[in-house]
Amino acid sequence: MSAPRPEPEPEILAAFEAAKGFMPAGEGLALYAAAAEAGALGLPLLEVGTYCGRSTILLADAARAAGVTAITVDHHRGSEEQQPGWEYHDPATVDPEVGRMDTLPTFRRTLHHAGLEEHVIAIVGRSPQVAKAWGGQLGLVFIDGGHTDEHATGDYEGWAPHIADGGLLVIHDVFPDPADIMTGQAPYRVYLRALGSGAFTEVSATDSLRVLRRTGAGI
């Protein structure tokens, strides 16, 4: 009989559900379980694509429990499908002074209300640039950034090499059927590439969330 899957405390789950964002609760629970497992490696847990911090709450709580740090990487100007005129645009995230999206203030409020600020390092910048400057290993990488092939591939190529042996790669918005989503299949292609590389083995699939473990070298 397998051990029960770790779950966040009710107040953390409530904070997650109250936060602005798009991840359903079922996928969030799968992400939390992956983060709780990866935390045992004693390495940071990193998220690419922060938006307003909905999923960060779960990573940060798992990191707190494991005594490690959650790291988020985002330029906070919004991904393609969040820009004006697109389905996922929220006018409340636009900075009226500069006329562009800025989700950083909302993200900071999200962490403050959840009581998790001290367990998160927020890096404001573009993923490929930050990845080039990153020097350490990671217990988990959660890819949830831009959905173009350029951005999803850049996130994978930039961050997957830093995943430690036995660490986890988590990919969001994996849709095998092109009709399932308007924003494209770039995460699905990254998922297929990771599996085909021989470096990663699938651990679980929960709706559009895939969890893979590093079991070999390379990407």
C-alpha positions as CSV (number, residue, x, y, z in Angstrom):
1,M,0.0,0.0,0.0
2,S,1.5,3.3,-1.1
3,A,1.9,6.2,1.3
4,P,-0.8,9.0,1.2
5,R,0.1,11.9,-1.1
6,P,1.2,15.0,0.9
7,E,-1.3,17.8,0.8
8,P,-1.2,21.4,2.0
9,E,-3.0,22.6,5.1
10,P,-6.5,23.9,4.6
11,E,-5.4,27.5,5.1
12,I,-2.7,27.2,2.4
13,L,-5.2,25.6,0.0
14,A,-7.7,28.4,0.7
15,A,-5.0,31.0,0.0
16,F,-4.2,29.2,-3.3
17,E,-7.8,29.1,-4.4
18,A,-8.3,32.8,-3.4
19,A,-5.3,34.0,-5.5
20,K,-5.5,35.3,-9.0
21,G,-4.5,32.7,-11.5
22,F,-5.5,29.8,-13.7
23,M,-4.3,26.6,-12.2
24,P,-7.2,24.3,-11.1
25,A,-7.1,22.8,-7.6
26,G,-6.4,19.2,-8.8
27,E,-3.3,20.3,-10.7
28,G,-2.3,22.4,-7.7
29,L,-2.4,19.4,-5.4
30,A,-0.3,17.4,-7.8
31,L,2.2,20.2,-8.0
32,Y,2.3,20.4,-4.2
33,A,3.0,16.7,-3.9
34,A,5.8,16.9,-6.4
35,A,7.3,19.9,-4.5
36,A,7.0,18.1,-1.2
37,E,8.9,15.1,-2.6
38,A,11.6,17.2,-4.3
39,G,12.1,19.2,-1.2
40,A,13.7,16.1,0.4
41,L,16.7,16.6,-1.9
42,G,17.6,19.7,0.1
43,L,17.8,21.9,-3.0
44,P,15.7,25.0,-4.1
45,L,12.4,24.5,-6.0
46,L,12.2,26.8,-9.0
47,E,9.1,28.1,-10.9
48,V,9.3,29.7,-14.4
49,G,6.2,31.8,-14.9
50,T,4.9,33.4,-11.7
51,Y,2.0,35.6,-12.8
52,C,0.2,36.6,-9.6
53,G,1.6,33.8,-7.3
54,R,-1.2,31.3,-7.2
55,S,1.0,28.2,-7.8
56,T,3.9,29.9,-5.9
57,I,1.9,29.6,-2.7
58,L,2.1,25.8,-3.0
59,L,5.7,25.7,-3.9
60,A,6.6,28.1,-1.1
61,D,4.7,26.1,1.5
62,A,6.3,22.8,0.4
63,A,9.7,24.6,0.5
64,R,9.0,25.9,4.0
65,A,8.2,22.4,5.2
66,A,11.4,21.0,3.7
67,G,13.6,23.8,4.9
68,V,14.5,24.9,1.4
69,T,13.7,28.0,-0.7
70,A,11.2,28.5,-3.5
71,I,12.5,30.6,-6.4
72,T,10.3,32.3,-9.0
73,V,11.4,33.7,-12.3
74,D,9.1,36.1,-14.3
75,H,9.4,39.4,-16.0
76,H,5.9,40.2,-14.8
77,R,4.8,41.8,-18.0
78,G,2.5,38.8,-18.9
79,S,2.8,36.0,-21.4
80,E,1.4,36.2,-24.9
81,E,-2.2,35.1,-24.1
82,Q,-2.4,37.6,-21.2
83,Q,-1.9,40.7,-23.4
84,P,-4.8,43.1,-24.3
85,G,-7.2,41.6,-26.7
86,W,-6.5,38.0,-25.7
87,E,-8.8,35.6,-23.7
88,Y,-6.7,35.6,-20.5
89,H,-6.1,39.3,-20.3
90,D,-7.0,41.0,-16.9
91,P,-7.1,44.8,-17.2
92,A,-6.6,45.0,-13.4
93,T,-3.0,43.9,-14.0
94,V,-2.1,46.8,-16.2
95,D,0.1,49.6,-14.7
96,P,-1.7,52.8,-15.6
97,E,1.5,54.8,-15.6
98,V,3.4,52.8,-18.2
99,G,0.4,51.2,-19.9
100,R,1.8,47.7,-19.7
101,M,1.0,44.6,-17.5
102,D,2.8,44.4,-14.2
103,T,1.8,41.5,-12.0
104,L,4.6,42.0,-9.5
105,P,2.6,44.0,-7.0
106,T,-0.3,41.5,-7.0
107,F,2.2,38.7,-6.6
108,R,3.8,40.3,-3.6
109,R,0.4,40.8,-2.0
110,T,-0.5,37.2,-2.7
111,L,2.6,36.0,-0.8
112,H,2.0,38.5,2.0
113,H,-1.6,37.4,2.6
114,A,-0.4,33.7,2.6
115,G,2.4,34.4,5.1
116,L,5.0,33.0,2.8
117,E,7.2,36.0,1.8
118,E,10.3,34.9,3.6
119,H,10.3,31.5,1.9
120,V,10.4,32.9,-1.6
121,I,13.1,34.5,-3.7
122,A,11.5,36.4,-6.6
123,I,13.7,37.0,-9.6
124,V,12.3,39.7,-12.0
125,G,13.8,39.0,-15.4
126,R,13.5,36.9,-18.5
127,S,14.0,33.2,-18.1
128,P,16.8,32.6,-20.5
129,Q,18.9,35.4,-19.1
130,V,18.4,34.3,-15.5
131,A,19.1,30.7,-16.4
132,K,22.5,31.7,-17.9
133,A,23.4,33.4,-14.7
134,W,22.2,30.5,-12.5
135,G,25.0,28.3,-11.1
136,G,23.5,25.7,-8.8
137,Q,21.4,22.6,-8.8
138,L,17.7,22.5,-8.3
139,G,15.4,19.9,-6.8
140,L,12.5,20.8,-8.9
141,V,11.8,23.0,-12.0
142,F,8.2,23.9,-12.8
143,I,7.8,25.3,-16.3
144,D,4.7,27.4,-16.6
145,G,5.8,30.4,-18.7
146,G,5.2,31.5,-22.2
147,H,3.4,29.1,-24.6
148,T,5.3,29.8,-27.8
149,D,7.8,27.3,-29.0
150,E,10.5,29.9,-28.5
151,H,9.7,30.6,-24.9
152,A,8.8,27.0,-23.8
153,T,11.9,25.6,-25.4
154,G,14.0,28.4,-23.9
155,D,12.7,27.6,-20.5
156,Y,13.4,23.9,-20.9
157,E,16.9,24.3,-22.4
158,G,17.8,27.0,-19.8
159,W,16.6,25.2,-16.6
160,A,16.4,21.5,-17.2
161,P,20.3,21.1,-17.1
162,H,20.1,22.4,-13.5
163,I,17.8,19.6,-12.2
164,A,19.7,17.3,-9.9
165,D,19.7,13.5,-10.2
166,G,16.4,12.3,-8.9
167,G,15.0,15.8,-9.1
168,L,11.7,16.6,-10.8
169,L,10.7,18.5,-13.9
170,V,7.1,19.6,-13.9
171,I,5.4,21.0,-17.0
172,H,2.1,22.7,-17.1
173,D,-0.5,23.1,-19.9
174,V,0.5,19.8,-21.7
175,F,-2.3,19.3,-24.2
176,P,-1.8,16.5,-26.7
177,D,-4.9,17.5,-28.7
178,P,-4.5,20.8,-30.6
179,A,-8.2,21.5,-30.2
180,D,-7.9,21.6,-26.4
181,I,-6.2,25.0,-26.0
182,M,-5.9,28.2,-28.0
183,T,-2.4,29.0,-26.8
184,G,-0.6,26.2,-28.7
185,Q,1.1,23.0,-27.9
186,A,4.6,24.2,-27.1
187,P,4.5,22.7,-23.6
188,Y,3.4,19.4,-25.0
189,R,6.4,19.4,-27.4
190,V,8.7,20.2,-24.6
191,Y,7.2,17.3,-22.6
192,L,7.8,14.9,-25.6
193,R,11.3,16.2,-26.0
194,A,12.1,15.5,-22.3
195,L,10.7,12.0,-22.5
196,G,12.6,11.3,-25.7
197,S,15.9,12.5,-24.3
198,G,16.2,9.5,-22.1
199,A,17.1,11.9,-19.2
200,F,13.6,12.0,-17.7
201,T,10.9,9.4,-16.8
202,E,7.3,10.3,-16.3
203,V,6.1,10.0,-12.7
204,S,2.5,11.3,-12.9
205,A,-0.1,13.0,-15.1
206,T,-2.9,15.1,-13.6
207,D,-5.0,16.8,-16.3
208,S,-2.5,19.1,-18.1
209,L,0.2,18.8,-15.4
210,R,3.1,16.3,-16.0
211,V,5.7,15.3,-13.5
212,L,9.0,13.8,-14.7
213,R,12.0,12.6,-12.8
214,R,15.6,13.0,-13.9
215,T,16.9,9.4,-14.4
216,G,19.7,10.1,-16.8
217,A,22.1,12.8,-18.1
218,G,21.4,15.5,-20.6
219,I,18.2,17.1,-21.8
